[in-house]
Amino acid sequence: MKFILGKKIGMTRRFQENGTVVPVTLVKVGPCTVTQVKNSKRDGYEAVQIGFETKKKISQPLKGHLKDLDSFRYLREFRVSSAGQFKRGDLLDVSIFQEGDVVQVSGISKGKGFQGVVKRHGFHGSPATHGHKDQLRMPGSIGSAFPEHVLKGRRMAGRMGGKRATAKNLEIIEVNQKDHQLAIKGAVPGARNQLILILGEGEVSAVIPENNQTPDKVSPKNDKEQKEDILKKGSEKEEEKPNQNSAKEDKKTEGENK
């Protein structure tokens, strides 16, 4: 199974060779780092945990979990049939997908606030005439005389959106490896800059080793390297400073000669 994390950029369109216009959603995906590999022997199931995007401050337990890795903002886990091909530190990027792949995209839908039954559940409402006054968008009856309470699951007004939603059978129209972007046909759940999960059929064909870094990703220097740079800069500054004592002696010799 192919999987990766990304962020929704927005919607645009793409023109095909026959001239038809295809509405697409641009998604910035990866590169994602494998932070943990779970197997059935130790954990009871096969799964891979990957990290996406970095941030400055993380909790101490998370620092221990991400030792020798970046401080990731998002960590998500994906079930796989066999996790033996992955190892901690591997990188996944947009190249694992190809044009024409069919994927499903999951994310948190846009929050709409408290909405009525017409918008939330698609009720048709009541007639505008024939004795119906101020009842155009009302829900109508919510139960009968028996059992004298409202049954569970009755569709009513309430908070709409802000929940996990999944769109299936979406086709990948374009793969932009330079900008790490996917153009997915149609709309995907969530607002702009919302984290989304992309899953597709097939095996992951491109696992980049940790040593082969992507162009826009440079590993930070460790403490030892930073200290060496500071000492090196300090020695260079000392060499650049002129010797004041030698300058005074030169002035004295010039005065005696005069």
Secondary structure, DSSP 4 states (H G I P E B T S, - for coil): -EEEEEEEEEEEEEE-TTS-EEEEEEEEE--EEEEEEE-TTTTSS-EEEEEEEE-S---HHHHHHTTTS--EEEEEEEE-S--TT--TT-EE-GGG--TT-EEEEEEEPPP-EEE-HHHHH------SSTT--S-TT-------SSSSSPPTT---SEEE--SEEEEEEEEEEEEETTTTEEEEES--SS-TT-EEEEEESS-----B-SSS--TT--PPP-HHHHHHHHHHHHHHHHHHS--HHHHHHHHHHHHHH-
